């Protein structure tokens, strides 16, 4: 069985390197990109199962990537990661079809759990979501 293919679009070298290592060690095939322009090219050439994109990046940020994905016929699922606290940004990302939205910094178990949930088609709003149970347990 082929590994799940992930395009990772993150401009911060340290964060990108860490996420790549975590994903690779978890059995995913990772295609790192440092901006949205590279990300769009990788999405077209690699046909990933999942895209993980930062919001704010030089050259092209995450929102144009989401707009590009929304125009695709069989778009991969997408997780947006950001340090931005704005509720309007999250609402816009959701309108553009993100499957999950993570605010940095986040725990790696939450990150991997979110990926598993998204790939399994479990919604953030689904009461049976492992992600929701994790959040509930952590906040208890």
PyMOL commands that set and color helices and strands:
alter all, ss='L'
color gray80, all
select helices_A, chain A and resi 13-25+36-46+62-70+87-95+108-120+130-139
alter helices_A, ss='H'
color red, helices_A
select strands_A, chain A and resi 5-9+29-33+50-54+77-82+100-103
alter strands_A, ss='S'
color yellow, strands_A
deselect
rebuild
show_as cartoon
